[in-house]
Amino acid sequence: MSRFSQRFSGHVAVITGASAGIGRATARLLGENGVRLVLNARRLDRLAEVAEPLGATAVDGDITDPAVRARVVEACRGRCDILVNNAGYGEPGPVEVVSEEDARRQFEVNLFAPAFLAQAVLPLMRKQRSGHIIQVSSVAGRLGYPLFGWYCATKHALEGLSDALRIEVSPWDIHVVLIEPGPVRTEFFEVTKAKVSPQMTQKASPYVRYFDAVDDIERDFMKQATTPEKIAQVIVKACAARRPRSRYAVTAMAKATVAVSKFLPRRLLDWVCRRQFRIPRAAEVD
Ligand SMILES: NC(=O)c1ccc[n+]([C@@H]2O[C@H](COP(=O)([O-])OP(=O)(O)OC[C@H]3O[C@@H](n4cnc5c(N)ncnc54)[C@H](OP(=O)(O)O)[C@@H]3O)[C@@H](O)[C@H]2O)c1
């Protein structure tokens, strides 16, 4: 899909989390369309594999680090047309059990880093009087899912922040777009599973039963999963649009979730979520 080459002529894009999944697929698609790329992720070897064939600049490091964000902006060399705030992960666990440190880290990566990176590129975009800021949110930005409370909180916060930002920067023709994918086949679930702490799943945990069905739940979700390339196509379409929508829900599951969350009474939504996540009944917990 190199049909946007003309539209993107001379354009520069920053993509965070470009060493895997959605970020990598987006880098390849924007690269094919002639965009000069500045790519970020922590694993330099994986990032270099993506960057080198595209002639992109790789800026390795943790995006929560202000010095790394400064290097990203420096690599733009005075121009930034597209920012894809994509780096993120899902902190798993019941709200009560996730440690304060892990909860704060989740907000650092999924909310504060994208917000501060947007702050850093906005002077360039305002000077150009144009720009697209793409915020990779999730259906979890629309609905709260059990065992992902902190993750959902970061994505809900990202949605609120992005709505405010969109209105603030509209006089400069800068567009802020939320991408809301349903499940996508990437490293996301692997990363999440590796973060489940032994305290959550040990017998003494009040929530131990919640983890019995985790594999079944994952299987259900993955049956409806799409590819990162599909999400990348939507991102690139939004970047090419002169008047993009404020939100793009991607996958049938995401679209259905958004619709249902608008119209179903909350009590009914909770019931559906309890069934979907096999939440035990009162008699089944100590
Ligand atoms: N997969 C899904 O089902 C799904 C659904 C809805 C929304 N999303 C959202 O999509 C985005 C991308 O996720 P994905 O599915 O593509 O997952 P992924 O395959 O795990 O990719 C995540 C990317 O983020 C990078 N990253 C993570 N923490 C970082 C940090 N502190 N600093 C810099 N880079 C960091 C990772 O690279 P390094 O490890 O090399 O740093 C990797 O390149 C996330 O925001 C996620 O919430 C995913």
PDBQT file of the ligand as one rigid body, heavy atoms in Angstrom, charges set to zero:
ROOT
HETATM    1  N1  LIG A 301      -2.191  -6.388  21.044  1.00  0.00    +0.000 N 
HETATM    2  C1  LIG A 301      -3.404  -6.036  21.397  1.00  0.00    +0.000 C 
HETATM    3  O1  LIG A 301      -4.303  -6.884  21.511  1.00  0.00    +0.000 OA
HETATM    4  C2  LIG A 301      -3.735  -4.585  21.636  1.00  0.00    +0.000 A 
HETATM    5  C3  LIG A 301      -5.090  -4.214  21.699  1.00  0.00    +0.000 A 
HETATM    6  C4  LIG A 301      -5.409  -2.884  21.928  1.00  0.00    +0.000 A 
HETATM    7  C5  LIG A 301      -4.413  -1.934  22.091  1.00  0.00    +0.000 A 
HETATM    8  N2  LIG A 301      -3.097  -2.317  22.033  1.00  0.00    +0.000 N 
HETATM    9  C6  LIG A 301      -2.086  -1.266  22.217  1.00  0.00    +0.000 C 
HETATM   10  O2  LIG A 301      -1.212  -1.261  21.116  1.00  0.00    +0.000 OA
HETATM   11  C7  LIG A 301       0.051  -0.725  21.485  1.00  0.00    +0.000 C 
HETATM   12  C8  LIG A 301       1.161  -1.588  20.925  1.00  0.00    +0.000 C 
HETATM   13  O3  LIG A 301       1.056  -2.882  21.469  1.00  0.00    +0.000 OA
HETATM   14  P1  LIG A 301       1.357  -4.216  20.633  1.00  0.00    +0.000 P 
HETATM   15  O4  LIG A 301       0.126  -5.027  20.663  1.00  0.00    +0.000 OA
HETATM   16  O5  LIG A 301       2.001  -3.909  19.358  1.00  0.00    +0.000 OA
HETATM   17  O6  LIG A 301       2.367  -4.902  21.674  1.00  0.00    +0.000 OA
HETATM   18  P2  LIG A 301       3.881  -5.425  21.540  1.00  0.00    +0.000 P 
HETATM   19  O7  LIG A 301       4.018  -6.339  20.373  1.00  0.00    +0.000 OA
HETATM   20  O8  LIG A 301       4.230  -5.928  22.896  1.00  0.00    +0.000 OA
HETATM   21  O9  LIG A 301       4.698  -4.087  21.229  1.00  0.00    +0.000 OA
HETATM   22  C9  LIG A 301       4.889  -3.094  22.205  1.00  0.00    +0.000 C 
HETATM   23  C10 LIG A 301       5.989  -2.168  21.763  1.00  0.00    +0.000 C 
HETATM   24  O10 LIG A 301       6.173  -1.157  22.765  1.00  0.00    +0.000 OA
HETATM   25  C11 LIG A 301       7.563  -1.085  23.102  1.00  0.00    +0.000 C 
HETATM   26  N3  LIG A 301       7.687  -0.593  24.462  1.00  0.00    +0.000 N 
HETATM   27  C12 LIG A 301       7.102  -1.092  25.588  1.00  0.00    +0.000 A 
HETATM   28  N4  LIG A 301       7.468  -0.378  26.657  1.00  0.00    +0.000 NA
HETATM   29  C13 LIG A 301       8.297   0.613  26.208  1.00  0.00    +0.000 A 
HETATM   30  C14 LIG A 301       8.997   1.670  26.828  1.00  0.00    +0.000 A 
HETATM   31  N5  LIG A 301       8.937   1.866  28.142  1.00  0.00    +0.000 N 
HETATM   32  N6  LIG A 301       9.756   2.485  26.062  1.00  0.00    +0.000 NA
HETATM   33  C15 LIG A 301       9.836   2.300  24.720  1.00  0.00    +0.000 A 
HETATM   34  N7  LIG A 301       9.202   1.302  24.077  1.00  0.00    +0.000 NA
HETATM   35  C16 LIG A 301       8.440   0.473  24.809  1.00  0.00    +0.000 A 
HETATM   36  C17 LIG A 301       8.087  -2.505  22.860  1.00  0.00    +0.000 C 
HETATM   37  O11 LIG A 301       9.455  -2.518  22.531  1.00  0.00    +0.000 OA
HETATM   38  P3  LIG A 301      10.670  -2.822  23.532  1.00  0.00    +0.000 P 
HETATM   39  O12 LIG A 301      10.264  -3.982  24.403  1.00  0.00    +0.000 OA
HETATM   40  O13 LIG A 301      11.789  -3.132  22.593  1.00  0.00    +0.000 OA
HETATM   41  O14 LIG A 301      10.880  -1.555  24.284  1.00  0.00    +0.000 OA
HETATM   42  C18 LIG A 301       7.316  -2.874  21.596  1.00  0.00    +0.000 C 
HETATM   43  O15 LIG A 301       7.972  -2.367  20.449  1.00  0.00    +0.000 OA
HETATM   44  C19 LIG A 301       0.031  -0.628  23.026  1.00  0.00    +0.000 C 
HETATM   45  O16 LIG A 301      -0.165   0.714  23.411  1.00  0.00    +0.000 OA
HETATM   46  C20 LIG A 301      -1.173  -1.472  23.419  1.00  0.00    +0.000 C 
HETATM   47  O17 LIG A 301      -1.776  -1.019  24.602  1.00  0.00    +0.000 OA
HETATM   48  C21 LIG A 301      -2.747  -3.611  21.805  1.00  0.00    +0.000 A 
ENDROOT
TORSDOF 0
